[in-house]
Amino acid sequence: MLGLGTLARVAREVRLDVGAVHDRDPAARGVSSVEVLGLWPGVHALLAHRVAHTLQKAGVPVVPRVIATASRAITGIEIHPAAEVGDALFIDHGTGVVVGETARVGRNVTMYQGVTLGGNGFATGKRHPTVEDNVTIGSGAKLLGPITIGHGAKIGANSVVITDVPPNATVVGNPGHPVRVDGKRPEGPDADWIHLPDPVADAIRGLSGRLGALERRLAELGAAEDPEPQAAVRELRSVRGQNPAGG
Ligand SMILES: CC(C)(COP(=O)(O)OP(=O)(O)OC[C@H]1O[C@@H](n2cnc3c(N)ncnc32)[C@H](O)[C@@H]1OP(=O)(O)O)[C@@H](O)C(=O)NCCC(=O)NCCS
């Protein structure tokens, strides 16, 4: 339950969070810890989350969500009370950061504004990413599904990552792909991320080849004209009733 031990733990975590700002935010050079504690939204969001998470684990109803909602309104950072966040997370700027319910964030992680650790679809259970220690996630990056981002990895700004990332890799683009692993460009057959096999395009190419062969055969048989009239193009009309897409 809640007690002095819990308060001491939360205080230690907040001290580490403030330390992370001093270590990793060039804008915090020469700024006192009190100022960081008072004016850095990432620190406010983490402080709120530490309290909300502790209450959530203690089984306190509603209050954790109220804290998370108030924190989001003030900082623009949404961290679900059940998300597990390690020591010394640094959220720079913060606005638009979303950390989902089953996300796990390791120690010494850095996140810039607009990062999403999100679910993919409506599955229940573990559905958000696990981010290991010392990972940096660039602004606007979307990490989706129960994937693992290996320790020390860097995720480029605006990347969309939907598969596991190996440790110490740099991943960029949409879909995110490694451009460095342990500081070196990936080698071997998997290094060509531009010319990936495309089974759908291959199937369409195969069908189109067969259609061409049939047309040529028909022409040879003297049936070059269309055996059936072209399907009439129907005029578009507005659909009435409920929008099936909702919203
Ligand atoms: C991904 C990142 C961490 C890589 O940094 P790095 O280790 O110094 O790597 P490099 O700059 O050498 O880039 C490696 C390759 O990825 C490419 N690249 C880097 N970032 C990219 C991005 N966001 N999107 C697409 N490609 C990117 C580089 O052009 C380079 O390509 P090359 O292999 O053809 O030379 C960095 O580019 C990044 O995106 N950081 C996020 C910063 C951020 O969000 N700042 C917000 C502050 S408010």
The ligand as an SDF file (V2000), in Angstrom:
LIG
                    3D

 48 50  0  0  0  0  0  0  0  0999 V2000
   17.4480    8.9360  -36.6140 C   0  0  0  0  0  0  0  0  0  0  0  0
   18.4950    9.8750  -36.0080 C   0  0  0  0  0  0  0  0  0  0  0  0
   18.5210    9.6740  -34.5110 C   0  0  0  0  0  0  0  0  0  0  0  0
   19.8110    9.4120  -36.6580 C   0  0  0  0  0  0  0  0  0  0  0  0
   20.8950   10.1630  -36.2100 O   0  0  0  0  0  0  0  0  0  0  0  0
   22.4100    9.6450  -36.5200 P   0  0  0  0  0  0  0  0  0  0  0  0
   22.7280    8.4570  -35.7040 O   0  0  0  0  0  0  0  0  0  0  0  0
   23.2880   10.8270  -36.3940 O   0  0  0  0  0  0  0  0  0  0  0  0
   22.3580    9.0860  -37.9980 O   0  0  0  0  0  0  0  0  0  0  0  0
   22.6220    9.8730  -39.3670 P   0  0  0  0  0  0  0  0  0  0  0  0
   22.2550   11.3110  -39.2450 O   0  0  0  0  0  0  0  0  0  0  0  0
   24.0190    9.5250  -39.7880 O   0  0  0  0  0  0  0  0  0  0  0  0
   21.5570    9.1940  -40.3620 O   0  0  0  0  0  0  0  0  0  0  0  0
   21.6690    7.8740  -40.8330 C   0  0  0  0  0  0  0  0  0  0  0  0
   20.9010    7.7650  -42.1360 C   0  0  0  0  0  0  0  0  0  0  0  0
   19.5040    7.9300  -41.8750 O   0  0  0  0  0  0  0  0  0  0  0  0
   18.9580    9.0350  -42.6020 C   0  0  0  0  0  0  0  0  0  0  0  0
   18.0090    9.7090  -41.6930 N   0  0  0  0  0  0  0  0  0  0  0  0
   18.3000   10.2310  -40.4820 C   0  0  0  0  0  0  0  0  0  0  0  0
   17.1730   10.6780  -39.8700 N   0  0  0  0  0  0  0  0  0  0  0  0
   16.1520   10.4060  -40.7270 C   0  0  0  0  0  0  0  0  0  0  0  0
   14.7400   10.6220  -40.6530 C   0  0  0  0  0  0  0  0  0  0  0  0
   14.1830   11.1640  -39.5810 N   0  0  0  0  0  0  0  0  0  0  0  0
   13.9750   10.2110  -41.6940 N   0  0  0  0  0  0  0  0  0  0  0  0
   14.5560    9.6110  -42.7910 C   0  0  0  0  0  0  0  0  0  0  0  0
   15.9030    9.3830  -42.9160 N   0  0  0  0  0  0  0  0  0  0  0  0
   16.6800    9.7800  -41.8920 C   0  0  0  0  0  0  0  0  0  0  0  0
   20.1820    9.9000  -42.9530 C   0  0  0  0  0  0  0  0  0  0  0  0
   19.9570   10.6540  -44.1140 O   0  0  0  0  0  0  0  0  0  0  0  0
   21.2470    8.8510  -43.1530 C   0  0  0  0  0  0  0  0  0  0  0  0
   21.0580    8.2690  -44.4400 O   0  0  0  0  0  0  0  0  0  0  0  0
   22.2630    7.5660  -45.2640 P   0  0  0  0  0  0  0  0  0  0  0  0
   22.4590    6.2170  -44.6420 O   0  0  0  0  0  0  0  0  0  0  0  0
   21.7490    7.4720  -46.6640 O   0  0  0  0  0  0  0  0  0  0  0  0
   23.4600    8.4430  -45.1030 O   0  0  0  0  0  0  0  0  0  0  0  0
   18.2190   11.3620  -36.2940 C   0  0  0  0  0  0  0  0  0  0  0  0
   18.3780   11.6450  -37.6500 O   0  0  0  0  0  0  0  0  0  0  0  0
   16.8140   11.7810  -35.8820 C   0  0  0  0  0  0  0  0  0  0  0  0
   15.8320   11.6590  -36.6210 O   0  0  0  0  0  0  0  0  0  0  0  0
   16.7070   12.3000  -34.6240 N   0  0  0  0  0  0  0  0  0  0  0  0
   15.4950   12.8140  -34.0590 C   0  0  0  0  0  0  0  0  0  0  0  0
   15.7320   14.2460  -33.6580 C   0  0  0  0  0  0  0  0  0  0  0  0
   14.4580   14.9460  -33.2780 C   0  0  0  0  0  0  0  0  0  0  0  0
   13.3780   14.4180  -33.2960 O   0  0  0  0  0  0  0  0  0  0  0  0
   14.6250   16.1830  -32.8900 N   0  0  0  0  0  0  0  0  0  0  0  0
   13.5530   16.9900  -32.4530 C   0  0  0  0  0  0  0  0  0  0  0  0
   14.0960   18.0910  -31.5880 C   0  0  0  0  0  0  0  0  0  0  0  0
   12.8510   19.2060  -31.1860 S   0  0  0  0  0  0  0  0  0  0  0  0
  1  2  1  0
  2  3  1  0
  2  4  1  0
  2 36  1  0
  4  5  1  0
  5  6  1  0
  6  7  2  0
  6  8  1  0
  6  9  1  0
  9 10  1  0
 10 11  2  0
 10 12  1  0
 10 13  1  0
 13 14  1  0
 14 15  1  0
 15 16  1  0
 15 30  1  0
 16 17  1  0
 17 18  1  0
 17 28  1  0
 18 19  1  0
 18 27  1  0
 19 20  2  0
 20 21  1  0
 21 22  1  0
 21 27  2  0
 22 23  1  0
 22 24  2  0
 24 25  1  0
 25 26  2  0
 26 27  1  0
 28 29  1  0
 28 30  1  0
 30 31  1  0
 31 32  1  0
 32 33  2  0
 32 34  1  0
 32 35  1  0
 36 37  1  0
 36 38  1  0
 38 39  2  0
 38 40  1  0
 40 41  1  0
 41 42  1  0
 42 43  1  0
 43 44  2  0
 43 45  1  0
 45 46  1  0
 46 47  1  0
 47 48  1  0
M  END
$$$$
